[in-house]
């Protein structure tokens, strides 16, 4: 295959592919239907023309037949007047007209046969057109339904050309949004780290570091203050506890002194017979009563 042949083949294939993509089946069906109607109209026009021609021949035949009758009358009148020569001329014209009539009858018969054939073809073509119209409408309805179903399916699945563009736009928007979010986070991180100098401030990185240390020191001092306050409260509670213990010990000492004085008085007066064991029991009970507030 030569270069020109290959180029011609490629061009024809490209054109054919473009035509296939541009072709609308419904439009093609409508165009075919119109072409068939045009053909039917041509057939009807042909039948009309043929019928007109036949009518002309029939009119011409009737005129010739009238002439034949005329020549007959002329021949009779010539014979009656003993004019055989005129009668002969009239009969010769009659014979010529008869020959023309026979020829016209043959042409009329041929036209009549052609007319019948055209009428039959016209009827068949008209029936085919009616069948094609019904099929055309059915095919158009099926195609439109399939096209609508295809568009809905493409829209739902996102595989159509328009939905593909929409999906791509969404992807680009997501990519752009993620890029801007990452950039914003990067700017915040760089700003927190002090990598960017504030154009409206005369502080450098050293000043910011010192301010950070000063802030940390203030926080530590405040924390120590809080700890001191909490420690002071604990000391007060311990002091209160120690005071309570001292009061209990003093009360026990007073009880013991009272018990010793009572024992001494009992020994002197002889009014009591409490022995040392009873004193010890009473002393233990007094200590137990004194220990209850401590606990």
Secondary structure, 3 states (H helix, E strand, C coil): CCHHHHHHHHHHHHHHHHHHHHCCHHHHHHHHHHHHHHHHHHHHHHHHHHHHHHHHHHHHHHHHHHHHHHHHHHHHHHHHCCCHHHHHHHHHHHHHHHHHHHHHHHHHHHHHHHHHHHHHHHHHHHHHHHHHHHHHHHHHHHHHHHHHHHHHHHHHHCCCHHHHHHHHHHHHHHHHHHHHHHHHHHHHHHHHHCCCCCCCCCCCHHHHHHHHHHHHHHHHHHHHHHHHHHHHHHHHHHHHHHHHHHHHHHHHHHHHHHHHHHHHHHHHHCCCCCCHHHHHHHHHHHHHHHHHHHC
